[in-house]
Amino acid sequence: MANLSEFSIVTYERRPGYWRAAITPIRRSGIFIPGKTISSVVTPDDAASESDAKFAAEKIVRKM
C-alpha cells in the first residue's frame, strides 16, 4: 500500500460538473530507470465534485 505523502494529487474540471484528478509520484532526487517511471495517472471516471475526484484519487493511491 502506497503512502499518500509520496504522491501529488491535482484536481481539475474537464467541463462544468465533470471532475477528475491526476496522481503524480513525488520524485526524489537520485537515479531513476528510463521507461520504468510513471509520469501520472488520471482517475478513470468523472466525479460530480472536486472533493469526490480527490477522494477517488486517494483510493487509487491506497490500492497501489
N, C-alpha and C positions, 0 to 999 in steps of 0.2 A: 504494500500500500504506500503510495507516494504522499509526501507531506505538502500541504497547501503552500507553505512558505517557499517551496522550491519552484513555484510557478507564478507567472503574471497572468491575471485574467482581465481582459478588456471587453466590455460590453458595447454593442453598437446596434443602432436601429436600422434594419435593412430598408424598411419603408414604414410608414406610420402603423404602429401596433404590432410590428413583427421584429422581435429582438433576438439576437444571437450573441454568443460570447466566443472570443478567441483565447486559447490557452497556449502560452509560450513558456517553455522552461527558462528559468533564470540561469544564464551561463556564467559559470565561474571562470576566472582566468586560468588558463592552462592549456593542455593539449587535448584536442578532440580529433576523432577519426572522420575524415570527409565521407559523406554518404551514410553515416550512421547517426547523424544528428537530426533531431526533429526540429523543424522551424516553428510550426504552430499547428494546433488542432482547433477546428471550429465545431461548436455544438451542432449536431445533425438536424435538430428540429427548431422551428421558430417558437419563441416564447411570447406570452402576452404582455410581459413587463420586463423591465431591466433587472429587477431583483430575481425574477423567475429564471432569466437567462444565466445570471451569475450562479444561482443555486444549481442549475443543470451542469454548468462547467465544474463546480466544486464536486459534484457527484462523479463526474468523469475522472477527475484527478484522484479521488479516493479509490477508484477501481484500478488505477494504474499500479 
